[in-house]
Amino acid sequence: MARDLAALGALLDWEGWHERPLAVLDLDAVDRNAADIARRAGGTPVRVASKSLRVRALLDRVLARPGFQGILAYTLPEALWLVDRGARDVLVAYPSAERGAVRRLACSPEALAAITLMVDETAQLDLLLDATADLSPRAGGQRIRLALELDVSYNPVPGVRFGALRSPVRTPEQAVALTREILARPRLQLVGLMAYEGHIAGVTDAARTPYGAAARVMKRLSRPDVAARRAAAVTAVQELVPLEFVNAGGTGSLESSAAEDVVTEVAAGSGLLGPGLFDGYRDFRPEPALLLGASVVRRPAPGVATVLGGGWIASGVPGPDRLPTIAHPPGLSYAPQEAAGEVQTPVLGPAADDLRIGDTVWLRHAKSGEPAEHFSHYVLVQGDEVVGIAPTYRGEGCTFL
């Protein structure tokens, strides 16, 4: 059950948390979302996407639960930082070109054992070797662990593509060719394969509109194509080298990804916090767990209240769905000429007349991880208590992207 946000404001004021803006993390909602993710994965281990959390205490909390195993990081410097603080299984989801970080990896036996890098072309292999060419002998003779990324975007007809522009490796033959290139370089080791079906996991489909109907049809038609190409590539690669893992999916595709025989783990992160974009999915609905509170500082006209800040715009294709969702009070909307602003955000509607200076308007970011780049810490709430604070990556002095 979603938390009563009027009561949340009263609780925070009672506990002395008067300053706004602030970010509040509802641990009860996180736990329920985590349980639902594990249920949807159907026993397939879930690797936690750190970009969607960016809070070490939250990563630790989720990884302590049954069904969750390992971290899906977004940069190599982040992965090295996490390993320095105890992480032992970190897959970097995107290729790495930071030479200094690669050298730090190569000099650390602990990091070499814990971190797997993503590759999708030979130039990346050459960069890894060039960056570490003078480091001999290497740490304990260990090789750099690699995973190959397979593109599983959907191309039903020539010139039509659904899915992110990620890896150039699309076919089993291309996967085998890159595998042979890795095997020809003794300082590298292929241990895994990742294939992310972003056009299924990351596309909203609940709207009762032509777009919503088209998205549902696209997902239904593309699932067999994804499964067949992923299975063929995994089979072909494993004829050359055994794989420790095959990673797939995201919060939006857990059931279909986990159902494939070749998939050994799935990834999820955003579903733990239930951001605004997830209101647009038909088959699941996580609870809002991260709430952003902004104070009313002006009342410039009848039916208008203005809060300080609020312009926490999500990345991606610009549009109304990248704005924060106004969660409380109900009945408010953005001013068309200003929307969510850098330092102030006017909100409109009859409910604005009931707001007073110092009152809180609660927002939900469209995405899960990006608020952590705006707040040094999250206030942790469980039950009817404030149970502490947790620093974000930024609060610990780190900005990785």
N, C-alpha and C positions, 0 to 999 in steps of 0.2 A: 504494500500500500504506500502510495506517495506521501511524503511528509507534509504536514500542515505548515505552510510557509509563514502564515501569520504567527503561529505559535513558535516557529523557529526564530523569528525576529525577537519575540518577547524573551525566549530562552537566552539568546545571545546578549541582549541588553541586561538581563538579570545576572548573567555571569560576568558582566563587565566588558564584553566585546562590543564597544560602541563605535569604533572607528570603521569608516567605510571609504573606499570599496574594500570588500573582503571576499574571500572564497571559502565556502563551507563544504566539507566532504562528509556525506552521510554514510557512515560505515555500515549501517544496517542495510541500506540499499545496495552498497557494493557487494556485501555478502550474498544477498539474494540474487543479484545479477550473476555473480560468479557461480552460484549453484545452478542457475539456469543454463549458463554457458556449458558447464560440465555435462549437464543432462543432455543438451542438444548435441554435444560431441559424441555421445553414445559410447564412452569408454576410450575413445582415441585421445591421447594426451594433447593438451592445449598449451602451446607456447605463447607466452604473454608478450604482446607488442608494447615495448617500452615507450614508443613515441606517443602512445595514447594515454600514458600515465605521467611520466616524468617526475615521479616521486618515489624515492627508494623505499620508504616505509610501506607504500602501497604495493610496490612490486613484491616485497617480502611477504606481505600479508596474503596476497593472492597465491604466491608460489608455495606457501605453507598448506594450502588446501589440497585435498585429493583431486586428481584429474588435471592438475597444472604442472608443467615441467619445462624449464628452460625459458630463456629470454630471447625475443626477436628485437634486436637493437637497430638503431637507424644510422649510426656512424661508428667507425672504428675507435676514435677517441672516447666516445661514450662507452663502448664495450670494454676498453682498457680500464677506464675509471671504475666501471662496475666490478670487473674482476679484482681490481685492487681492494675493493670493499666486500669481497666474499663470493661474488657470482662465479659459477663453475660451468655453465653451459650457455654460451651466448652466440647466437647466429646473427651476423650483421646482414640486414635485409637488402642493402644497396651496395654497389661496388665502391671500393675505397681507392682514392688517389692521393691521400695525405701521406707523403713520403716519411715525414717524421714519425707519424703514428705507426706506419708499417715497420720502421726500424725499431721502435719501442716494442712492438709485438715480437719481432724476430729475436730480440735480446732477452725475452722473458720466457723461461720454460713453463711457468704457470699460465701465462697468457696463451702461449702456443697450444697448450693442452685444452684450454677452455673456449677459445674463440674460433669461429668458422667465418671466413670471408666469402662474399658473393662475387661471382664472375660470370660474364656472358660473351667475352671476346678475347682474342689472344693479346691484344694491346694491354689489357689489364694484367695478364700474366707477366708480360715483359716488364711492366712498371714495378710489380712486386719484386721481381728478381733484380732489376737494376737498382732499386732503392736499398737492397740488402747485399749487394755484390761484395762489399768489402768486409762484411761481418763473417769472419771465418776463424775458427770453427763455429758453427751455429749453436745456439743454446741446446745442449744435450743431443745434437744431431736431429732435432725434431723438425718436421716439415710444417709448412704453413697449410692449415686445413682450409679447404675450399668447398663451396657448394655451387653448382651450376644452376642458373636461372633459365627456365623454359617459358617462353611466351605462350599463353593459352588464350589470347584475345580471340574474339569470334569474328570471322570473315565469311558471312553467308554467301556473298557474291562479290566479284571483283570490284574494288573501290569502296566497299562498305566495311567499316571496322567498328567493333564494340570492344572497349577495353583500353587500359592505359598503355602508353608508348613506353614499354620497358625493355625487355631483352630482345635482341635480334635473332635469338635461337628459337626457331619455331618447329622444326621437324626432327624426327629421330635421327636422321642423317646428320643434321647440323649439330645435334647434341653429341653424337658419337665423334664427329670431327673435333669438337672442342675437348672432349674427354681425351682423345689421343694426344692433343697438344699438351694437356696437363700431365699426362703420363710420361711424356717425353722430357719433362722438366723435373729432375730428381728432387729438387728442393720444395716441390709442391705436392699436395695430396688431395685427391677428390674424395670427399666423404658423404656428400649429400646433394640433393636436388630440390629446388623450390619452384613451384608453379602457382602463381597467384591469379585467381579468376576475379579480377577487380570488377568486371562488368556484371558479375553476379553478386559478389560480396558488397560492392560499394555503390550500387545504384538503387535509389528508392523506387518503390513500385506500388504503394498503397493508394495513390490518387485515383479517384473515379473520373478519369479524364482520358482522352486519346493517348496522351503520353504514358499514363499509368498502365493502360491496357497494353501498349506496345512494349513497355519494359517487362511486363509479365510474360508476354509471348517470347521476347528475346531471351529471357532467362531460361524458359522451358526448352526452347529449341537448342540453346548453346550448351546445356549441361551434358548431353551425350557426347557432343563434340569435344568438350574439355576432357571428359573422362577417357575417351578413346585415345586422344593424342598424348595425354599424360601417361597412360599405361604403356603405350608404344615406346615413348621416349625412355621411360624407366627400364623397361625390358631390354632395350637396345644398349643402354649405358651399362646395365648390370652384367651384360655379357663380357664387358671389359674390366669392370671393377665393382666390387660389392659396395653398396651404399648403406651408411648407417641410418639415414633418415630420408624421407620424402615429405616435404612441408607443403601444405596447401591451404587455401581458403582464408577466410576472415570471419568476423562476427556475423556478416550477412549471408554466409554460405556454409555454416558449420555442418548442417545435416547432410547436404549433398557431397561436400568434400570428404567428410569422415566415412561416408558409405563406400568409397572407392577402395578396392583391395590393395592398391599399391601405395596409398597414402598412410604414412606412419604417424603423422602429427598434423594438427591444424593450428592456426594462429588466431588470436583474438585479443582485443585490447579496449576498443571504444565501447563495446557493449558492457564493460564493467561500470562505466560512468553514465551511460544513457544520455548522450548529448542530443541537441535539438534535431539534427539531421535524421536521427533514428525514429523520429515520429512519423517518417514517411515510408516505413517498411510495413508490409502487410502481414508477414508470418510470425513476427516476434516483436516485442515491445519492452525493452529494458526500462527499469525505473530510473528517473533522474536522480543521480547521486551527487553531482557537483553543482552547487548553486552559487551564483555570483551576486553579491548584494551591493547596490549603489544607493547613496543618500540623495534625497530630494533637497536641493539647495535653492531652487527658484520656483515661483509660480507666476509666470509672466502674463497670463491671461486666463479667463474662465475656461475650464476644460483642459488646461495645460499644466503639467508639472515638469520640472527639469532636474535631472539627476547629474551628479558629477561623474564624468567618465562614461563608461558603457560601450565605447566603440571597439569592442573586441571582435573584429571581423575575421571570419575563417578563411583559410586558403582555398584555392580551387577557382572554378569559373565564377566570376562575380555575378551575384544575383541576390534576390531577397532571401534565399535559403541560407546565405552565408552570414546573415545578421543573427545576433543573439535572439533567442526566443524569450519574450516577456512572460515570465512564469507567474508573477503575482505583483500587484493585485490583478484579478481578471478584468478583461474589458479594455485594456490599454493597447495603444498602437503607436507606431513611430510617426513623427512629423514627416510628410513626404519630401519636404525640401532639405531635411537634415539627416534623417534616419539615425543611426547610432554614431555619435560623434567622438572625436579624439578626446576632448575634455568635457563635453557636456552632451546630454541626450534628452531632448524634450519628448515627453510621452503624452498622448492625447486620449481623450475619452471621458465619459462621465465619472469614472473612478478617480480621475486626476483631481476632481474637486474635493475629494475626501482626504487627499494626501496633504500632510503638513511638512514644514521645514524639518529635516532630520529623519523623516520616515524612510523606510527602505523599500526600494523596488528590486525584486528578485529576477535575475536573468539566468538563462542557460546558454552556454556557448554552443555554436553549431557543431563543433568538434570537441573531442575529449582532451587531447594533450595540449593544445595551444594555450589555454588559460594559464598553464604553468609557466609560460614565458612572460606573463604579466604580474604574477604574484610570487612573493618570496616564500610564502607558506600557505598551507590550507589549515583551517580550523576544523578539527575532527569532532563530529557529533555522533553519539550512539545512545539510542533510547532517548531519555529526557535529560541527557547530560552532555556538556562539553568535556571531552576526555583528553584533550591535548591539542598540539599542533604538529604538523609534519612539514619540513622544508621541501620545497620543490628543487629540481636541479638548479634553477636560477638562485634559489635561496641558499644553496650550497656553493654558490659562486661559479656555476658551470652553465655555459650556453653552447650547445653542440650544433644547433642549426637555428 
